[in-house]
Amino acid sequence: MTRSLVLCADDFGLADGINRAILELIDLGRLSATSCMTTMPAWTEGAAAALIARHDRAALGLHFNLTEGDNPIPLGKLMQQSLLGQLDTDRVHQALNQQLDRFEALTGRPPDFVDGHQHIQMFPGIRNIVLQTLQQRYQRQRPWIRVSNPPIGGHDAGFKALVLRLMGLGFERQRRQHAVAGNRSFAGMYSLQPDVGFERMLQHWLKTLPEGALIMCHPGHTDGQSGLARARQQEYDWLASDAFATALQQSQRSLAVMPALD
């Protein structure tokens, strides 16, 4: 029996090479969703139009961002502010609505879902604003939100997964209070370094995740030599390969635009 799976590429809009890789993978049938950074340089009319032309094959979301681009907040500082109740809530409100406005301005529609760059949608204080905004702004066609609850094992970032789970304590209760749907199962976290076995980890997730799971990924065409740049290219190469198509078939998975929600 075939089980559905959402495979979502993050960071559309961050760079032209990332955009190009994501569009190619959608065309190959190897991705079924992407989330967009609407304040970054490669979020353009042409890029948005290319996504809308593929909307029948891929869900389109907002990748809410506070840690990259102009006047970023370093991730460690943002986590500290969130935990200590020291957030500039007006700034978070303004940034979220600006990014939603930019998404809608170029796509002509609300996002299908919302997630967060570096999973900031899970952080205390930030999540309140995101959930309230989705509840109030979208009365009819409300986006679902990514629930970043990665397993502790099955990858090389166990400590990172544990920290994220701790940052997300109480998220599910608040999400349900605001009547915002969220995915039931999530994977895709790892160190984002090359040569750690993305192929092996993805095949493990394909075999073990339940029906309707959501997997994030970060493919891209890059010229850089950083670990992240090489990891992006390696992800693209594997997802574009015949071997990945075979892995999908052997694990009896089909890609879907909507995860199992509750």
N, C-alpha and C positions, 0 to 999 in steps of 0.2 A: 504494500500500500504506500503510495507516494505521500510524503509529508511536506507541507509548505515551509518556506523560510524566507525572511526578508534579509537581503544583503545590502547594507547601506554604506555608501562611500561618504565620509565626512570631508569638509573643507572645500567644497566647490566655491569658487570665487577667490580663493587665496592666491592662486597663480595660474597663468595660462596653461602651463604644462599639466597641472592638476586637472583643470577643466577638460582639456583635450583627452586625457586618459579616462576620465569618468564618462565622457560622452562615447568614446570608443567602446568601453565595456558595456554600457547600456545597449549600444547597437549590436553587440555580440550576444546579448542576452545573459550577461554575467553579473549584472547588478540590477536591483529592483527598487532602489531608493538612493537619494543623495540629499545632504543637508548643506545649506548655502550660507556663506559668510558675506553678508550684504554690505559691509562697510570696507571690504578689502578691494584691492585694485582690479582684480579680474572679474568682479561682479559688474557686468556691463549689459547694455541692451541686447547685444548680440549673443552673449552667453546665456542670458535669461531666455531669449527666443529659442535658442537651441534646446534648452531644457523643456520648454513648453511643447515644442514639436515632438518630444519623446514622453510626454506625460502619460500616455496610455501604457507605457512600459515601465515607468519609474515614478514612485512617489517623490514629492518635492517638499523639503522641510527647511526651516530656519535653524541655522547653527549659531545660537546666541553666543556672543563673544564679548568679553570684557578684558581679555588678557593679551590681545594681539592688535597691531595697527597703531593708530594715533592715540597718544595718551593712555597706554595700556596700564593695567594694574597687575603687577607681578603675581603669579599664582599663589605663592606662599603668603604674600600680604593679603590677598583676597580671602584665602582660607582663614587666616587669623581674624580679619575683620568680621567674617561671617560667624565664626564661633564666639567671638566676644561681643557681638551685637554692635559693632562699630561701622557698619556699612553706611555709605552715603546713599541712602535709599532713593533720593531724588535722582541721582546720577544713574542708578540701575533702572529706574522707571523710564527715564528719558532714553537711555541706550536701547532698551528693549523695544519701546514704541517706535523709535527711529529705525531700527533694523527691520521690524515688521512692516513699517511704511515703505521701506526701500524694496522689500521683497514684493509687496503687493503692487508697487508702482511699476515694476518691470515685468512681473508675471501676469498681472491683471486678476489675481486670485489670492485668497488666503493660503498659507502653507498647509499642507496635509498633516504635518506634525512639527513639533519643536523639540530640539535637543540643545545641548550646550557644549561649546568648545571647552575641552578639559573638564567636561561634566559639571559645569558650574550650575546647571539647572537643579542639581541635587543639593546644593549648599544651603544651610540654614540662612534665613533672611532673603536670599536671592530667590529660593523656590516659592516663598510666599508671594513675591511680586510677580513671578512668572505665572503661577497658578491663578492668581486674582486677575491678571491681565487677560489671560485666555478665557476665563469665565465671563468677564465683563465685555470684552471686545468682540467675542464671537458667540452670538446667541444661537445662530442657526447651524453654521458649519464649523464646529469647534475642532481645532486640531488636537490630535492626541500628543502625549508627551513621552519622551524616552525615559524609561526607568532604567538607570544604569546600576544594575545589581549583579555585577560579574561574579562568576564562581571564583573561589579562592585558588583552585587548582586548574590544571589543564593548560597552563601558560607559564611564562617566566616572570610574572609581575604580581606575585602573591601579596606582597606588602602593600603595593599600590591598590590592589583590589580591596584589601582589608580597610585601608584608609578611606577609600570611597564609600564602602559600606557603612563605616562609622559616620562619615559626613552626611550620609543619606538617612540616618535614623529618624523616623517620624515622617519621612517623605510620603510613604504610601497612605498613611492616615490623612495627611493634608490633601493629597491628590484626590482622594475619594470625597472628602468634604467639599471640594470645589467642583466636583462632578466632571473631572477631566480624565479621560481614558488613558491608560498606559499599557505598554507591552508587558507580557507575563514573564518572558524569559529573555536573557541578554547575554551576549558574549562578544569577544573581539579584542578584549584588553590583552596587551602584552607590552614589552619594553619598547616597541617600535625601533628596534635595532636590527641591522641585517644579520643574516647567518644564525638566527636563533630558531629557525624552523617554522616560519609562517605556514608553509605548506602542510607540515605535520600537525600544527595546531588547528588549522582550518579543517583538515580531514577529521580530526578528533571531534570538533564541534558539529560537523555535519552528521556524524554517527550518533552523538550522545544527546544533543539538544532536543527538546520536545517539539511537537507540532506548533507551527506559528512563531518560532523563535526569531529574534532579531540579532544579527551579527553586524557590528560596525567594522569598517576597514578604511584604509588610508592610501589608496593607490595614486600614483602620479608619475608623469614624465619629468624627470629632474636632471639638471646638469651638475648639481652639487655633489660634494664628496662627504658630507656629513652622514652620520649614521642614519638619521631620519630620511634624508634624501635617497640614500641607497635602499632603505627599507621600502619606501614608496615605490621605487622602480621594481623591486623584487615582488611586491604585492601585485603590481600591474602585470608583470610577466607571468606570474602563476595564474592569476584570474583569467588572463587572455589565452591561456594554453589549452590544448586538447586534453591534457591531463586533468585539469579542473573540471572540464565538461564530463569526463569519464567519472571523476569522483562524485559529482552530483548524481549521475545516473546510478552508480553503484550503491550510493547511500540512499537511493530512492527519494531524492529531494527535488522539489520544484520551487523556483523563485516566485514570490508573490509580492505585491505592493503594500499589503497590509498585514501586520503581525496579528497574532492572537492577542486580544485586548481584554482588560477588565476595568 
